[in-house]
Amino acid sequence: MAVLDILIAPHPVLKTKAKPVEKVDARIAKLMDDMVDTMYAANGIGLAAPQIGLSERVIVVDVHEKDEKPNPIRLANPEIVWASEDRAPCEEGCLSIPELYAEVVRPKAVRVRYLDEKNQPREIEADGMLATCLQHEIDHLDGVLFVDHLSTLKRGMIMRKLQKQQRQKTSA
């Protein structure tokens, strides 16, 4: 398994709509495994292929609690087939916008159709943090970052902080 580099906004791949995968073959299954390793190494709960520079519709998520066994879910071509009308705010962060957070309002529950790591069609119903995480990662596949759900003012503040953070890292 490999830990891959995570792209930082405003990298252009992060704003591009990803292409569907034809099927989950050995290459995509290995990609999913590498993405899980990368997500864990970065202390994340989700990762989308565009975040590692691949414009493919593949995501991984794991929202297990600290005292629980890891439970990664690998999804290819995920699509939201139902979303609740009830919405809830949740503080979100992103591995491509490190150490910066904001409250985003999303549907409380979703149903997602996808192909698993064995190329089997599946559906998952999720609420709470898993629903938020799935929506956040699927957004990445459409070139949408969590800051795109914020007001222009809040988005600008976060992106300026990110630029300052990145300048400090390169000058250190």
C-alpha positions as CSV (number, residue, x, y, z in Angstrom):
1,M,0.0,0.0,0.0
2,A,1.1,3.5,-0.6
3,V,0.5,6.9,1.0
4,L,0.0,9.4,-1.8
5,D,0.4,13.2,-1.9
6,I,-2.7,15.2,-1.3
7,L,-3.3,18.3,-3.5
8,I,-4.0,21.6,-1.8
9,A,-6.5,24.1,-3.1
10,P,-6.6,25.9,-5.4
11,H,-5.1,23.1,-7.5
12,P,-7.0,23.0,-10.9
13,V,-7.8,19.2,-10.6
14,L,-9.8,20.0,-7.5
15,K,-12.2,22.1,-9.6
16,T,-12.6,19.5,-12.4
17,K,-15.5,17.1,-12.8
18,A,-14.1,13.6,-12.5
19,K,-14.8,10.9,-15.1
20,P,-16.7,7.7,-14.2
21,V,-14.7,4.5,-13.9
22,E,-15.7,1.7,-16.4
23,K,-15.4,-1.0,-13.8
24,V,-13.6,-1.7,-10.5
25,D,-10.7,-3.7,-11.7
26,A,-7.4,-4.5,-10.0
27,R,-6.0,-1.0,-10.7
28,I,-9.1,0.7,-9.2
29,A,-9.1,-1.7,-6.2
30,K,-5.4,-0.9,-5.5
31,L,-6.2,2.8,-5.9
32,M,-9.0,2.4,-3.3
33,D,-6.6,0.7,-0.9
34,D,-3.9,3.4,-1.4
35,M,-6.5,6.1,-0.8
36,V,-7.6,4.4,2.5
37,D,-3.9,4.4,3.6
38,T,-3.5,8.0,2.5
39,M,-6.7,9.1,4.3
40,Y,-5.6,7.4,7.6
41,A,-2.1,8.8,7.3
42,A,-3.6,12.3,7.1
43,N,-6.0,11.6,9.9
44,G,-9.0,12.2,7.5
45,I,-12.4,10.6,7.4
46,G,-12.8,10.8,3.6
47,L,-10.8,11.2,0.5
48,A,-11.7,11.6,-3.2
49,A,-9.5,10.6,-6.1
50,P,-9.2,14.2,-7.4
51,Q,-7.5,15.1,-4.1
52,I,-4.6,12.9,-5.1
53,G,-4.5,14.2,-8.7
54,L,-6.7,11.6,-10.4
55,S,-9.9,12.8,-12.1
56,E,-11.8,9.6,-11.5
57,R,-15.0,9.0,-9.6
58,V,-13.6,7.1,-6.6
59,I,-14.0,8.0,-3.0
60,V,-13.2,6.3,0.4
61,V,-14.7,7.2,3.8
62,D,-14.4,5.9,7.3
63,V,-16.2,7.7,10.2
64,H,-15.5,5.1,12.9
65,E,-15.2,6.4,16.4
66,K,-11.7,6.4,18.1
67,D,-12.6,3.4,20.2
68,E,-14.0,1.4,17.3
69,K,-12.3,-0.8,14.7
70,P,-11.6,1.0,11.4
71,N,-14.4,0.5,8.9
72,P,-13.4,2.0,5.5
73,I,-16.0,2.1,2.7
74,R,-14.7,2.1,-0.9
75,L,-17.0,3.6,-3.5
76,A,-16.6,3.9,-7.3
77,N,-19.1,6.1,-9.3
78,P,-21.1,7.1,-6.2
79,E,-24.3,9.0,-6.8
80,I,-26.8,10.4,-4.4
81,V,-30.2,8.8,-5.3
82,W,-32.1,10.3,-2.4
83,A,-31.5,13.1,0.0
84,S,-33.7,14.1,3.0
85,E,-35.5,17.4,3.0
86,D,-34.3,17.9,6.6
87,R,-31.0,19.7,6.7
88,A,-28.4,20.1,9.4
89,P,-25.3,22.1,9.9
90,C,-22.0,20.4,10.5
91,E,-18.5,21.7,10.9
92,E,-16.5,20.5,7.9
93,G,-12.8,20.5,7.1
94,C,-10.9,19.1,4.1
95,L,-7.5,17.5,3.6
96,S,-7.1,19.8,0.6
97,I,-7.8,22.8,2.8
98,P,-5.8,21.7,5.8
99,E,-6.6,23.0,9.4
100,L,-9.4,25.3,8.3
101,Y,-13.1,24.6,9.1
102,A,-16.5,26.1,8.5
103,E,-20.1,25.1,9.2
104,V,-21.9,23.7,6.1
105,V,-25.6,22.9,5.9
106,R,-26.5,19.7,4.0
107,P,-29.3,17.1,3.9
108,K,-29.3,15.1,7.2
109,A,-29.6,11.8,5.4
110,V,-28.8,10.4,1.9
111,R,-29.0,7.2,0.0
112,V,-25.9,6.5,-2.3
113,R,-25.6,4.0,-5.1
114,Y,-22.1,2.9,-6.0
115,L,-19.8,0.1,-7.1
116,D,-17.8,-1.5,-4.3
117,E,-14.2,-2.7,-4.4
118,K,-15.3,-6.0,-6.0
119,N,-17.3,-4.2,-8.7
120,Q,-20.6,-5.1,-7.1
121,P,-23.4,-2.6,-7.2
122,R,-24.4,-1.4,-3.7
123,E,-26.6,1.2,-2.0
124,I,-26.0,2.7,1.4
125,E,-28.3,4.8,3.5
126,A,-26.5,7.2,5.8
127,D,-27.3,9.9,8.3
128,G,-25.2,12.1,10.6
129,M,-21.5,12.3,10.0
130,L,-21.5,9.5,7.4
131,A,-24.1,11.3,5.3
132,T,-22.1,14.6,5.6
133,C,-18.8,12.8,4.7
134,L,-20.4,11.1,1.6
135,Q,-21.8,14.3,0.4
136,H,-18.5,16.2,0.9
137,E,-16.5,13.5,-1.0
138,I,-19.1,13.2,-3.8
139,D,-18.9,17.0,-4.1
140,H,-15.1,16.6,-4.8
141,L,-16.0,14.4,-7.8
142,D,-18.0,17.3,-9.2
143,G,-15.2,19.9,-8.6
144,V,-16.9,21.4,-5.6
145,L,-15.1,22.2,-2.3
146,F,-16.8,22.6,1.0
147,V,-16.0,26.4,0.9
148,D,-18.1,26.6,-2.3
149,H,-21.1,26.2,0.0
150,L,-20.2,29.2,2.0
151,S,-20.9,32.9,1.5
152,T,-18.4,34.8,-0.7
153,L,-17.1,36.6,2.4
154,K,-16.5,33.4,4.4
155,R,-15.0,31.5,1.4
156,G,-12.6,34.4,0.8
157,M,-11.5,34.5,4.4
158,I,-10.7,30.8,4.4
159,M,-8.9,30.9,1.1
160,R,-6.8,33.8,2.2
161,K,-5.9,32.0,5.4
162,L,-5.0,28.9,3.3
163,Q,-2.7,31.0,1.1
164,K,-1.0,32.6,4.1
165,Q,-0.6,29.1,5.7
166,Q,1.0,27.8,2.5
167,R,3.4,30.8,2.1
168,Q,4.5,30.2,5.7
169,K,5.2,26.5,5.0
170,T,7.3,27.3,1.9
171,S,9.3,30.0,3.6
172,A,10.0,27.9,6.7
